[in-house]
Amino acid sequence: MNPNDRARIHITVPSAEKEKIEQSAAALHMTMTDYIRACCLRKRVMDTSWVPEITKQIVKIGVNVNQIAAVANTNHSVSDRQIDLVNENLIGVQNQLRAVIEHMENPLDRNLNECRQLLLKISEKLNAMEWD
């Protein structure tokens, strides 16, 4: 299919429905056109506004792990409680990432697919970590 081959579809809906469509599209950070197209083609529509926040939280965990590693290198020891806290946080993040991945099985567009691939890589790295 030629990507430049476009056709216009005209629809009429009650004003109240138009407002609901506008609100739903805005809540998902989508244009009305993209939202209506996704709904009509039965594509999964998903809010991705949480991606920057989860990325920030993962970076914070990485900073904490680096700080603990610095203490371990300096003092040649880390408390069991520090290790337990890091493990609990990493397991929590891993569980949340797994849930996100499960809900992204049918990505709406390339950006969501790229996000899904990134989350899979993060999850794989967390799985590969030593927890003892």
N, C-alpha and C positions, 0 to 999 in steps of 0.2 A: 504494500500500500504506500502511495506517495504521501509523505507527511505534509506536503503543501496543499493537498487536495482536501478542502474544507467545505462543509455544508452547514447551513444555519438551520436550526430547529426552533420554531416558535411555539411556546406553550402559554396558556393562560391559567392562572391559579387565583384563588381568593386572596385578598390582601393579607389576611391572617396567616395563611399558609406561606406566602412569600416571606413574611417576617420570620416565621419559624425556620424556613430554609436559610435565610440570611444569617440568623443567629447561630444555627448549626454550623454553617460554613465558617463563620467568624470564629467560633469556639475551636475549630480545628485548624485555624490559620490557613483556610483555603478560599479560593474565589468561589462564587456561586456556581460558575460554569464547571469548575473542576469537581466541586462537591456533587452537583447534579449528575455529571457524567459518571463519577465513581459509583454513586447510588444506583443509577440505571443499569450500569454494567456489572452490578453486584460485586464490586471490588470492596475489599476491606478498607474502611476509613478509620484512621487512627490519629489521635492527637500526639504529636511528637515534641510538644513544648517542654517536656520533662528532660529531654536529652542533654541540654547544657547543664542542668542541675546535677544529674547523675554523674556526668563527666567530672564536674567539679568535686563531687563527693569522693569519687574514685581517686582523683589526684590527691585529695586530702589524706586518704588512707595511705597512699604511696609515700607522702611526706612523713606520716607517723611511723611507717615501717623504716624509712631511712633514718629517722631520729633514733629509733630503738637500735638499729644497726650501729649507729655512731656511738651510742652509750655502750653497747656490747663490745665494740672494738676498743674503746677507751678503758672501760672497767673490766673487760674480759668476762663479763657476766651480764645476764638480764634476768629479772625476776620471773618466776613462773606466772605471776599475775599479769605482767606485761605481755607475755607470750599468749596467755589465755585471752586477754582483751583483744589482741590483734586477730587471733584465730576466730573469735566470736564475730568480730566485725567483718572479716573476710568471708566467713561462711554466710553471714547475713546478706552481704552484697552478692555473693554467688547465687544464693536462692532467689534474690530479686531479679538478677540478670536472667536466670533460667526462666522465670515467669514471664519476663518481657519477651524473650525469644519465642516462647510458646505462643504468645499472642500475636507474633509478627510472621506467622507462617505464610500469609498471602500479602506481601507488601504492596502498597498502592502504587508506588513509583520507585525509581532508581534510588532516590535519597533514602527511603526507608530500607531498601535492600542493602545499601551500603552501611546503614546504621545496624542492621541485623548482623551483617558480616563482622562488624567491629565488636558487637556484643558477644558473638560466638568466640572470637579470638580472645577476648577478655576472660570469658568463662573457661576456655581451654587452659589459659595461663593459670587461673586460680585452681583448676583441677590438678595441674601439674605441680603445684607448690607442696612442699613438705609441711605437714601439720604437726609434727612431733617436736 
